[in-house]
């Protein structure tokens, strides 16, 4: 299933995306996905998000790697889980101390 949000933004954003669209082989959806894909790994993005962060809630890290280009390029991308990493997690879980009566085990 593909999530299809309606995006509302200023004329300046529209003009910029149109200029990128005209100067590349990317469609507008790919341009927006690329922006979000890269932003999630960007220190500037994280700094701005932290200004609006709710108290006692962590900003999530992206589940994709910066080298997973198909993630933003392909509309119906399905992540392939590396079985060696999955096995390593199962064999060596990271145990965190009790957090407010809730025990977290990764």
C-alpha positions as YAML, in Angstrom:
chain: A
units: angstrom
residues:
- id: 1
  name: UNK
  ca: [0.00, 0.00, 0.00]
- id: 2
  name: UNK
  ca: [1.24, 3.49, -0.80]
- id: 3
  name: UNK
  ca: [0.55, 6.51, 1.38]
- id: 4
  name: UNK
  ca: [-0.62, 9.45, -0.74]
- id: 5
  name: UNK
  ca: [-0.75, 12.62, 1.33]
- id: 6
  name: UNK
  ca: [-2.03, 15.94, 0.11]
- id: 7
  name: UNK
  ca: [0.77, 18.45, 0.47]
- id: 8
  name: UNK
  ca: [0.03, 22.13, 0.88]
- id: 9
  name: UNK
  ca: [2.90, 24.54, 0.49]
- id: 10
  name: UNK
  ca: [3.64, 28.08, -0.62]
- id: 11
  name: UNK
  ca: [4.10, 29.24, -4.19]
- id: 12
  name: UNK
  ca: [7.87, 29.41, -3.57]
- id: 13
  name: UNK
  ca: [8.01, 25.67, -2.87]
- id: 14
  name: UNK
  ca: [5.86, 24.94, -5.93]
- id: 15
  name: UNK
  ca: [8.13, 27.02, -8.17]
- id: 16
  name: UNK
  ca: [11.24, 25.32, -6.77]
- id: 17
  name: UNK
  ca: [9.80, 21.83, -7.27]
- id: 18
  name: UNK
  ca: [8.70, 22.77, -10.81]
- id: 19
  name: UNK
  ca: [12.23, 24.01, -11.59]
- id: 20
  name: UNK
  ca: [13.75, 20.76, -10.26]
- id: 21
  name: UNK
  ca: [11.16, 18.79, -12.25]
- id: 22
  name: UNK
  ca: [12.09, 20.64, -15.47]
- id: 23
  name: UNK
  ca: [15.83, 20.21, -14.91]
- id: 24
  name: UNK
  ca: [15.85, 16.49, -13.98]
- id: 25
  name: UNK
  ca: [14.24, 13.21, -14.99]
- id: 26
  name: UNK
  ca: [12.46, 13.01, -11.63]
- id: 27
  name: UNK
  ca: [8.73, 13.37, -11.16]
- id: 28
  name: UNK
  ca: [7.34, 15.66, -8.47]
- id: 29
  name: UNK
  ca: [6.62, 12.79, -6.09]
- id: 30
  name: UNK
  ca: [10.21, 11.57, -6.38]
- id: 31
  name: UNK
  ca: [11.46, 15.08, -5.67]
- id: 32
  name: UNK
  ca: [9.41, 15.28, -2.46]
- id: 33
  name: UNK
  ca: [10.39, 11.75, -1.40]
- id: 34
  name: UNK
  ca: [14.05, 12.55, -2.06]
- id: 35
  name: UNK
  ca: [13.79, 15.68, 0.09]
- id: 36
  name: UNK
  ca: [12.30, 13.74, 3.01]
- id: 37
  name: UNK
  ca: [14.71, 10.82, 2.49]
- id: 38
  name: UNK
  ca: [17.76, 13.11, 2.76]
- id: 39
  name: UNK
  ca: [16.28, 15.38, 5.43]
- id: 40
  name: UNK
  ca: [15.91, 12.49, 7.85]
- id: 41
  name: UNK
  ca: [19.71, 12.05, 7.78]
- id: 42
  name: UNK
  ca: [20.42, 15.80, 7.91]
- id: 43
  name: UNK
  ca: [21.73, 17.53, 11.02]
- id: 44
  name: UNK
  ca: [19.96, 20.75, 10.01]
- id: 45
  name: UNK
  ca: [16.61, 18.91, 9.84]
- id: 46
  name: UNK
  ca: [17.20, 17.31, 13.23]
- id: 47
  name: UNK
  ca: [18.14, 20.67, 14.75]
- id: 48
  name: UNK
  ca: [14.97, 22.33, 13.50]
- id: 49
  name: UNK
  ca: [12.81, 19.38, 14.62]
- id: 50
  name: UNK
  ca: [14.33, 19.51, 18.09]
- id: 51
  name: UNK
  ca: [12.99, 23.08, 18.51]
- id: 52
  name: UNK
  ca: [9.45, 21.71, 18.13]
- id: 53
  name: UNK
  ca: [9.95, 18.44, 19.98]
- id: 54
  name: UNK
  ca: [7.46, 17.38, 22.60]
- id: 55
  name: UNK
  ca: [8.91, 16.95, 26.09]
- id: 56
  name: UNK
  ca: [10.09, 13.43, 26.98]
- id: 57
  name: UNK
  ca: [9.61, 12.14, 23.42]
- id: 58
  name: UNK
  ca: [12.54, 11.14, 21.24]
- id: 59
  name: UNK
  ca: [12.83, 12.23, 17.62]
- id: 60
  name: UNK
  ca: [12.82, 8.98, 15.61]
- id: 61
  name: UNK
  ca: [15.73, 7.96, 13.42]
- id: 62
  name: UNK
  ca: [15.01, 6.88, 9.85]
- id: 63
  name: UNK
  ca: [14.78, 3.13, 9.30]
- id: 64
  name: UNK
  ca: [16.42, 3.49, 5.88]
- id: 65
  name: UNK
  ca: [20.11, 3.89, 5.13]
- id: 66
  name: UNK
  ca: [21.34, 6.87, 3.12]
- id: 67
  name: UNK
  ca: [22.53, 4.48, 0.39]
- id: 68
  name: UNK
  ca: [19.04, 2.96, -0.16]
- id: 69
  name: UNK
  ca: [18.33, 5.07, -3.24]
- id: 70
  name: UNK
  ca: [15.40, 2.91, -4.31]
- id: 71
  name: UNK
  ca: [13.58, 4.02, -1.15]
- id: 72
  name: UNK
  ca: [12.80, 7.46, -2.59]
- id: 73
  name: UNK
  ca: [13.04, 6.63, -6.29]
- id: 74
  name: UNK
  ca: [10.54, 3.75, -6.43]
- id: 75
  name: UNK
  ca: [6.90, 4.43, -5.63]
- id: 76
  name: UNK
  ca: [6.26, 0.91, -4.28]
- id: 77
  name: UNK
  ca: [9.63, 0.21, -2.67]
- id: 78
  name: UNK
  ca: [9.73, -2.73, -0.26]
- id: 79
  name: UNK
  ca: [12.70, -2.84, 2.09]
- id: 80
  name: UNK
  ca: [14.72, -6.04, 2.07]
- id: 81
  name: UNK
  ca: [15.73, -7.00, 5.61]
- id: 82
  name: UNK
  ca: [19.31, -8.21, 5.87]
- id: 83
  name: UNK
  ca: [18.97, -11.62, 7.55]
- id: 84
  name: UNK
  ca: [22.46, -11.41, 9.09]
- id: 85
  name: UNK
  ca: [21.50, -8.21, 10.92]
- id: 86
  name: UNK
  ca: [18.16, -9.73, 11.93]
- id: 87
  name: UNK
  ca: [19.91, -12.84, 13.32]
- id: 88
  name: UNK
  ca: [22.46, -10.70, 15.18]
- id: 89
  name: UNK
  ca: [19.66, -8.78, 16.87]
- id: 90
  name: UNK
  ca: [17.91, -12.01, 17.90]
- id: 91
  name: UNK
  ca: [21.15, -13.52, 19.24]
- id: 92
  name: UNK
  ca: [22.39, -10.37, 21.02]
- id: 93
  name: UNK
  ca: [19.41, -8.32, 22.24]
- id: 94
  name: UNK
  ca: [20.17, -4.92, 23.71]
- id: 95
  name: UNK
  ca: [18.69, -4.73, 27.17]
- id: 96
  name: UNK
  ca: [17.80, -1.36, 28.58]
- id: 97
  name: UNK
  ca: [17.25, -0.60, 32.23]
- id: 98
  name: UNK
  ca: [13.70, -0.40, 33.48]
- id: 99
  name: UNK
  ca: [12.14, 2.86, 32.31]
- id: 100
  name: UNK
  ca: [9.37, 4.07, 34.62]
- id: 101
  name: UNK
  ca: [7.97, 0.62, 35.28]
- id: 102
  name: UNK
  ca: [8.22, -0.43, 31.64]
- id: 103
  name: UNK
  ca: [10.96, -2.84, 30.67]
- id: 104
  name: UNK
  ca: [12.24, -2.37, 27.12]
- id: 105
  name: UNK
  ca: [14.07, -5.23, 25.41]
- id: 106
  name: UNK
  ca: [15.47, -4.80, 21.91]
...
